[in-house]
Every structure is written in structure tokens, then in C-alpha cells.
Amino acid sequence: MVLLSEILISMKRIEIVINEESLDDLLELLRGENVRGYTVIKKAGGFGSTGERDPDDYALQQNNVIVVLACEDEQAERVILAIHPKLKGFGGMCIMSDCQWTVGPAVSY
């Protein structure tokens, strides 16, 4: 089955994983780029450049957050250019990929 182009919009999906302490700075940066919608997933764990993050470790609370958003190509480019110089300070990673947005209310795209 081929989905009709009337119900899908080609977008970019951006996923950002940073330490929780940097979340407010990241959200301010996204608002500065007129991002109107995103999802924040708190208490994310994993292993990366900052070492292991275990959200269940009560002795050493070092939580990550995941911020997910979808936007059109031009806005995605602006977001990536704004995040890039700050990413080392945020201590995380940023991934961008192609995605398809199911057409609905145009609140966040």
C-alpha cells in the first residue's frame, strides 16, 4: 500500500540527548529558532562520551533527557546550526533523520 502524499509531509526528525542540567538552555535555544513543538523524555540512561548514565542509581543522580522534534528542512538546518556549537557543553549527541509527518493540525510544524 502506498500512502498518499496528501496525508504525509516530508520532515526532518531531530533527537537530542543531553544531561538534564542543560535542558533549560536547550529549550531556550529551540524557542529562539521558533520550534513550536517537541517532546521531552526525562531520566534517560545509556552509555556515551560522558560515561554511563543509570537513571535508577540513587547514589549518583546523573540523568539524561531526550528531546525529539520534527520540522521542515529549512528549520532543521537552523536548529542544527544553533545546536552544533553548544553540543560539547551540553555533553550529549544530536541525530537528524528523514521522517514522514502524518497530516493533522498544523500546530507544531
Sequence and secondary structure as in RCSB ss.txt:
>XXXX:A:sequence
MVLLSEILISMKRIEIVINEESLDDLLELLRGENVRGYTVIKKAGGFGSTGERDPDDYALQQNNVIVVLACEDEQ
AERVILAIHPKLKGFGGMCIMSDCQWTVGPAVSY
>XXXX:A:secstr
    TTSEEEEEEEEEEEEGGGHHHHHHHHHHTT    EEEEEE EEETTEEE TT SSS   EEEEEEEE HHH
HHHHHHHHGGGHHHHTSEEEEEEEEEE   TT  
